Amino acid sequence: TAKRSVDRGAPLPVGCAPMRSDARDRTTLRRRLDDAWERFLRDGDLTGVRPEIARSWERARDLYRIDPGLVRAPLDPGDEVACRRERDETLELASPLLARFSAQLQDGGQALAYFGADGLLLSIGGDPRTVARLAEINLCPGARWREEAAGTNGSGTAIADLRPIEVFASEHFVEAWQPWASGSATGSSWPP
């Protein structure tokens, strides 16, 4: 197995363990998740994997046949994306709030993305260095992040399960997404 570069400073996933400030705890969790991901790819073993991640990994492998070696999420043509952005009423309403939150993230190494209900990324902002790094894997406007296209990830799995989720490091099915933590909630997953 190839050696991966790891972002050891990413936060712990929701529901996995209490948040700890000690980097050794995050490193231990990351190693445990790396081992679980490799076992799943090799043997289909889901020991130590949260149930929602296990279901998503099985969908990614068995139903969608996602290549864990994928390098970038698929992109839609730019003109279609521009058209979608213009027609998305929720994006229009949310834009001022997204801009304000993105401005607060300018120097924090964080990004905030807005996806359509179909998993198409329509807007991203935050720390410009982070946004640029995310663009390398096509976490950028026009990219498709549903599980059917990109495997287990925050937005795609939230859409699939219709509930909020955080996906940490090697919980992502695709190796290229594993340096990141991603969390998402769909409009339909919010309480009434």
C-alpha positions in Angstrom: 0.0 0.0 0.0 1.3 3.4 -0.9 2.2 5.9 1.9 -0.4 8.6 2.2 0.1 12.2 3.4 -2.1 12.8 6.4 -3.7 16.0 7.8 -3.2 15.1 11.4 -4.9 18.4 12.6 -8.4 17.5 11.3 -11.2 17.3 13.9 -12.7 14.1 15.1 -15.9 12.9 13.5 -19.3 13.5 15.1 -20.5 10.4 17.0 -17.1 8.7 16.8 -15.4 9.9 19.9 -15.4 12.9 22.1 -13.4 15.9 20.7 -9.9 15.9 22.2 -7.3 18.6 21.8 -4.5 16.2 22.0 -3.1 15.6 18.5 -2.0 12.1 19.5 -5.7 11.1 19.9 -6.4 12.3 16.4 -3.4 10.5 15.1 -4.5 7.3 16.8 -8.0 7.6 15.3 -6.5 8.3 11.9 -4.4 5.2 12.0 -7.3 3.1 13.2 -9.5 4.4 10.3 -6.6 3.9 7.8 -6.4 0.2 8.9 -10.2 -0.2 8.7 -10.4 1.3 5.2 -7.5 -1.0 4.0 -9.2 -4.0 5.5 -12.5 -3.2 3.8 -10.9 -2.8 0.4 -8.9 -6.0 0.9 -11.4 -8.3 2.7 -14.8 -6.4 3.0 -14.3 -6.3 6.8 -16.2 -3.5 8.4 -14.9 -4.0 12.0 -14.5 -0.6 13.8 -16.4 1.4 11.1 -19.4 3.5 12.1 -22.7 2.0 10.7 -23.5 5.0 8.5 -19.9 4.9 7.0 -20.1 1.1 6.6 -23.4 1.5 4.6 -21.9 4.2 2.5 -18.7 2.2 1.8 -20.8 -0.8 0.7 -22.8 1.4 -1.7 -19.7 3.0 -3.1 -18.0 -0.3 -3.7 -21.0 -2.6 -4.6 -23.7 -0.3 -6.1 -21.8 2.6 -7.6 -18.5 0.8 -8.3 -16.5 3.9 -7.3 -12.7 3.6 -7.8 -11.1 4.4 -4.5 -8.1 5.6 -6.5 -10.2 8.4 -8.1 -8.2 11.6 -8.2 -10.9 14.2 -8.8 -14.7 14.4 -8.6 -16.4 14.7 -12.0 -17.1 18.2 -13.3 -20.1 19.4 -15.3 -19.6 21.9 -18.1 -19.2 25.5 -17.0 -22.2 26.9 -18.8 -24.6 24.4 -17.2 -23.2 25.3 -13.8 -23.7 29.1 -14.4 -27.2 28.4 -15.5 -27.9 26.3 -12.3 -26.4 29.0 -10.1 -28.7 31.6 -11.6 -31.8 29.4 -11.2 -31.2 28.2 -7.7 -33.5 30.3 -5.5 -32.1 28.8 -2.2 -28.5 29.8 -3.3 -29.8 33.3 -4.0 -31.4 33.6 -0.6 -28.4 32.0 1.2 -25.6 34.0 -0.6 -25.4 36.9 1.8 -25.1 34.4 4.8 -22.6 32.2 2.9 -20.5 35.3 2.0 -20.5 36.4 5.7 -19.5 32.9 7.0 -16.9 32.5 4.2 -15.3 35.9 5.2 -15.0 34.7 8.8 -13.1 31.6 7.6 -10.6 33.7 5.5 -7.6 32.8 7.7 -8.7 29.6 9.4 -7.9 26.9 7.0 -11.6 26.1 6.6 -14.0 26.2 3.6 -17.8 26.5 3.3 -19.5 24.9 0.3 -23.1 25.1 -0.9 -24.4 22.1 -2.9 -27.6 21.7 -4.9 -30.0 18.9 -3.8 -28.4 16.7 -6.6 -24.9 17.1 -5.1 -23.6 19.6 -7.6 -21.3 22.1 -5.9 -22.6 25.6 -6.7 -20.5 27.8 -4.3 -17.4 27.6 -2.1 -15.6 30.2 0.0 -13.4 30.5 3.0 -9.6 30.5 3.4 -8.3 31.0 -0.2 -5.4 28.6 0.3 -7.8 25.9 1.5 -10.2 26.6 -1.4 -7.3 26.3 -3.8 -6.2 23.0 -2.4 -9.7 21.7 -2.5 -10.0 22.7 -6.2 -7.2 20.2 -6.9 -9.7 17.4 -6.2 -12.5 19.3 -7.9 -14.2 20.4 -4.7 -15.2 23.5 -6.8 -18.3 24.8 -8.5 -19.5 22.4 -11.1 -18.3 19.2 -9.4 -20.6 16.3 -8.6 -20.3 15.1 -5.1 -23.2 12.6 -4.7 -22.1 9.2 -3.5 -22.8 7.8 -7.0 -20.0 10.0 -8.4 -17.6 10.5 -5.5 -18.2 7.8 -3.0 -18.4 8.4 0.8 -18.1 12.1 1.5 -19.9 14.7 3.7 -22.3 16.1 1.2 -22.9 12.9 -0.8 -23.5 10.8 2.2 -25.8 13.4 3.8 -27.8 13.4 0.6 -27.9 9.6 0.5 -29.0 9.2 4.1 -31.0 12.4 4.4 -29.3 13.2 7.7 -26.4 15.3 8.9 -23.0 13.6 8.9 -19.3 14.3 9.3 -16.8 12.2 7.5 -13.3 12.2 8.9 -10.1 11.3 7.0 -10.1 7.6 5.9 -13.9 7.4 6.4 -13.9 8.9 2.9 -14.1 6.0 0.4 -11.8 7.7 -2.1 -8.2 8.0 -1.0 -7.7 11.5 -2.5 -10.4 12.9 -0.2 -8.8 11.3 3.0 -6.6 14.3 4.0 -9.9 16.1 4.7 -12.8 16.1 7.1 -16.2 17.0 5.6 -19.5 17.6 7.2 -22.9 18.3 5.7 -26.6 18.5 6.3 -29.3 18.6 3.7 -32.3 20.9 3.8 -34.5 17.9 4.1 -32.5 16.6 7.1 -33.1 19.6 9.2 -35.7 19.3 12.0 -39.1 20.8 11.3 
